[in-house]
Amino acid sequence: MLAVAADEVQRREQFVLVAGQKLAHSIVLHEVERARRRDSKSVVIVTGGPGSGKSVIALSLLGDLARRGRSVLHATGSRSFTQTLRKVAGERQPRVQRMFKYFNQFMEAEPNDLDVLILDEAHRIRETSVDRYTKAALRTGRPQVDELIAAARVPVFLLDQNQVVKPGELGTPEEITRYAAALGFDVHQVDLDAQFRCGGSEEYVQWVQRLLGLAKDGPTQWPGDPAFEVRVANSPQAMEALLQDKIAAGYGARISAGYCWPWSDARSDKTLVEDVRIGDWARPWNVKGDRKAGDAPPAPPAPLWATDSNGFGQVGCIYTAQGFEYDWSGVILGPDLVWRDGRFVAVRDANKDPAFKNRKTTDDVTFDRLVRNTYKVLLTRGMSGTVLYSPDPETRDALHELVSVHV
């Protein structure tokens, strides 16, 4: 998708939409023309799992509507995703770069100032847009979803509610529909059922959901799929060696992990601290900020970890992996999710994510759901294959029983 994003947005149509993607695209265009003719307003919701083409629809709409002269912006709640789109889709075009915004940038927007506001990764919508930098006059408690709906005649929400991974994220079809209906706006929903990530393997996505307890049926052995490879590593060294072989063969690869290790700032000489330690294997997390760090070749800024070839060598987390894909995905299942008595069990005290520190704002039930969603996202980033590893012996033994190919 990113390879052709600049051409799509800046010059001409590149993407070939299929099935539900084409339907969603058509509905938005129809509602835009209807809103202009009748001075009306409506809401479009597009749902789909990882790799169902939501971001392809988003960029296709952005390019198409811009070429038609409609006022349109794209927004996400992800710093990594937005900055990558600015860099790639807006290459050498400051005007295009300014078309990519964040959800919290519409607090002062004029009502219906835009024809269309494309809200990609809308599962990351938060309760309010207020943060520590917000002016006092804007601290009104206004819901973020209200700001986003108000900003355009046709707000388009593209989301996967099973990718809600952080406390305070509440972008679900039900919440958006309820709010829009209360305002008297028509709501059109399209559910995508195609699968293009993970080698197009719906079998793998379902297997992951069952493995993590996110589907009704329990975990099962990986049945195999010619379109997608799954392996279990006996050590982080074995995982890394396999992925290095894949890179040497021309593939892209990354290692990500649950947030179960401290995350240090870079040293004064800009080198990264190897915080992720498993036995005698240690690697740094991806860079925290927006500047390169480390020795040549330098580690890329956090937003570009998933797309810059120098991202291999650092361990990514949910906040840098979500929204992206790479050929081969190595996933370290940290001690915050371990296998006990035939299923995965969440261990809150093993998690180091500051977002989960406050037990009053995030109870244990919510943490359990969000940590499973986190690993679901990490496990569905690969396009050709996934390698799993757990430092917990019982978990590793269970994975060996469920997956026949080991490294």
N, C-alpha and C positions, 0 to 999 in steps of 0.2 A: 504493500500500500504506500509506504513512505517513498519508495523508489520512483513512483510516478506522481506523487502528490503535487509537486511544483507545477508540472504541466497541466494537471487537472484543474488546479485552482487559478493559475495565472493565464493559461492560454486556451486549452481545448479539452474536450471530453476524452478521458482516458479509460475510466472504469466501465466494465460491462456488467450491469446489474442483472441479477437473476431472481426469479420467483418472488419471495416476499420483499426482497430489497427493492425490486422494481415497483411493487405495489406501494410501499412506503414512500418512495420518491414521487410517485404519481399523485398520491393523496396530498402530500405537502404542496406540490405545484398547483393542484386544484384548489386547495384551501387559500393559497396566496391570491390567486385570481379572484376567487369568490369574495375574499375580504376586501379587495380593492373595489370591486363592483358594488358591493352592498354595504360598505363601511362596517364590516362585521369582524368578529374575532373568534378563533377556535384554537384548540390545543391538540397536538399530535403526539402520541406516545409510541415508541418503537422498542420492543423488548426482544432480547435474545441472549443466548449464552455466549461463552468465549468463542471468538472466531466466526460468529454468525454474520458478520459484515456490517455492524452498526457504524463503525468509523468510516467505512467505505461509503455508506449512504451519506454520512455527515459531510465528507469532503466532496462527494459528487454534487450534493445540494448546494454547498457553498460556492463551488465553481460555476454551476449552472445558473443559479440565481444572480450571482455577480455579473455574469456575462449578459444576463437579461436586463441588467440595470436596476435590480431590486436592492434595497438596503438590507444587508444581511451580515451577521457576525456569528462566529463560532466561539463557544466557551466551554471550559471544563473546570473541574475542581482539582485538577492535578498539575502541579508545577512542572513535573517531568514531561507530561504529555503536551502541555501548552507550549513550553519552551522548545521542545523538539519540533513541533509543527511550525512554530515561528522560524526556526532555523532551516527546516527542510522545505516546507510548502511555500514559505515566504522568502526563499533564497534570492538575495540581491534586490528585494522589492520591499522597502519599508512600508509602503501602503498596504501590501498584503500581510505583512507581519502584524500590523495594527488590527487586522480582522480577527486575530486570535486573542481571546480574553479569558478572564477567570469569572467564576460564578459570583464572587463578591464585589464585582466592579459595576453592578447595576443598581446600587442603592439610591443613586440620584438620577437615574435615567428617566427621561420624559415618557409618560405612558404612550404605548404604541408608536414610539419613535422609529422603530425598525419594522420592516415588513416581516422578517423572519429572524429568530434567534435560535441557533442550533446548539443544543445543550448535550454535548457528548459526555459519556461516562456519568450520566445523570444520577446514578446510584450514589454519587458522592455529594449530592446536595445536602447542605447542613441546615440545622434549625434556623439559624440566623447568619447574616454576613458579618456580624460584629466581631472584631478582633481587637487586640491591644492598641492598634494604630487608628481605630475608628474615631472620628470626631464625636464629641459629646452630643452634638445636635442630631447625629444619626443613630444614636443608641436608643432606638424606639422599641426594640423587640419585634420589629416587623419580620415575618417569616421570609426566609430566602426564596422559597418557592413563589411567594407573592410578588417579589421584585422581578423574578425571571418571567413569570407569566405576564406581568404588566408591561414589560419592556418591548414586546413585539405583538403584532397582530396575529402572528402564527408562531408561538413558541413550540419547538420540536424537542422532545425529551427522548434520548436514546440511552437505554440502561439495561443492566443485568442485576436484579435485586440480590442475587447470590454472590455478588462481588462487594457487598457492604462489609467493610473490614475494620472500620474505625468507629468508636463511640461518637454519637451525634450525627452520623450519616443516616439520612432517612429518605433517600430517593427511591420510592417504590411506586408501581403503577397505581396501587390503591390510594396512597397519600396524594399523589398528583391529581388523580381523577376526582377524589373527594373535594379537593380544594378548588379545582376548576369548575366542577358542577355547582358548588356553593356560590360561585360568582356568576353562574348562569351561562357558562361557555360550553359549546359542543366539544366533546372529546372523541377523537378517533384513535383507536389502538391497533397496531399491527404486531403480531408475534412472529418472529423469525424462527424457522425450524431448521434451516440449513446449517451446516458445520464445515468451516473452512480451515480452522486452526487444528492442530494435532493431526495433521495429515488428512483432515476431513473425517477423522475417526470418531463417529458418534459413540461407538463401542467404548473407546477410551474415556471419553468424558463421563459416560454413565458409570464406568468402572471406578473412576475417581470419586464421584458423588457417593457411590455405595461404600467405598473404602473409608471415606471420612464421615460416614453416618449422615450425609445430607440427602439421601434417598431412602425410601421406605424399606427396600430390601437391604439385607446386610452385606458385608464384604464378601467378595467372591474371588476366585483365582482369575488372574488375567488370562483371557481366552486366546489372546493373540490377534493381530490384525496386520495384514500385509502392508497397510498404509502407514503403520506407526509402530515404533519399537519402544519397549519398556524393559528396563534393566534395574537390578539392585546391586549397589556397590558394597563391597566388604569393608571399605575404608574410604576416607576422603581423598587419599592419595590415588586410589584406583579410579574414583570418579573423575578426578582432575586429569589423570593420564588418558582416560578414554575420550574426554572432551577435547584434550589437546590433539589427539589423533584425528578427531573429527574436523578440527580447525585446519590441520595440515592437509586434510582431504578437500578443503574448500568450503566447509560448512561454517556457520556462525554458532557460537556456544556461550553460555553464561552459567554461573553457579549462583543460586539464591538460597536464602535460609530464613527460617523463622527468627523473629527478633528475640533471641535467647542469650545474647552476649552483650557486654557493655559496648558503647560506641563512642570512642574517643575522638576529640578534635585532632586535626593534623598537628604534627610537631612544629616547632618554630622554623625548622628547615623545610617545611612543607611535605615531609615524608609522612606516610600513613602508618598508624599503629595497627599491628596485626592482632585485632581484638577477637576474631573468631578462631578459638583454639580448641582443637580436638586431638588429644594425645600430643604427638610431636609435629602435628600439622597445624599451621597457623596462616591465616590470610586476613587482610584488612577488609572492613566494610567498604562499600563505595564511598566516594568523596561526599562530605556533608553539604558543601556549598556549591556555588555557581562558577568556581574557578578550578582549573586543572591543578593537580597536586602530584608530588613525588618526582622521582628521577625519570630520565628518558627511557622509554617513552612515558610521558606523564599519564596519570590516571585522569579520565575525563571528568568534567563537572557532573554532579549528581543527575541532572535531567537527561544527560546523554549517555549514561552508563549502559543502557540497553542497546543503543544504536551505534556507539563508537567502538571500533574494533579493539581499542585499548581497555575496554571495560572488563575483558577477561583478565583475571588476576585479582580482582576485588569481588567480594561477595555482595550481591544485591539483596535488598529487602523488598517487602511488599510495596513500599512507596515509590521505588524506582522501577519495579518490574511491571506493576499493574498498567494495563493498556498497551503493552508491547508484546512482541513475539520474537523468537530467535529459533534457529534450526534445532539445536539440541539444548535441552534444559536439564541442568543438574540441580536437584533440590535436596537440601539438608533439612530433614524433619527434626527440629530441635526438641529439647526435653520438655517443652510446653505442650506437646501432644505425643503421648506414648501409648503403646499397645498393652492392654491388660484385659485378661479374661475374654478374649475373642473380639475386642473392639478397641477403638481409639478413645483415650481419656484425656481431657484437658487438665494441665497442671499450671495453675495460674502463677504460682510463686516462681516458676522457672522462666517466665516471660519478663523481658526487660524493657518493653515498649512503654515510654512515659504516658502514652495515651490510656493505658490500662491501670495506672497507679491508684486512682481514686475508686475505691470500692463502693462509695456512695453513689457516684454517677454511673458506674458500670458494674452491675452485679455479676455474680458468678455465672448465671444462666446466659446473660448477654455476652460475657467473655467467651464462654464455650462456643456459642454460635459464631462469633466474629473470628476466633482463631481457626475454626474449621473452614470458614469462608476464605481466610487468608491463605491457607495451604491449598485450597481448591484453585485459587488464582495462580499461585506459584506453580502448581502441577499442570496447569493448562497453558503455559507460555510456549512450549515447544511445538515446532511444526513437523519435525521428523522423528523425534524421540525424546524420552525422559529417562534420566538416571536418578534413582532414589537412594538416599543413605540416611541412616539414623545412628547417632552415637549410643543409643540405648540398646543393649544386647537383646532384650526381649522383643522390642519393636523390630529390630533387624532380623531376628529369627522368623517373626511373623511375615515380614515382607519377603523373605526367602521362600516361604511356603506358598505365598500368593503369586509370586513372579518366578518363572522357571529359569530365566536367563540372568546369570550373576557375573560380576566383574570384580 
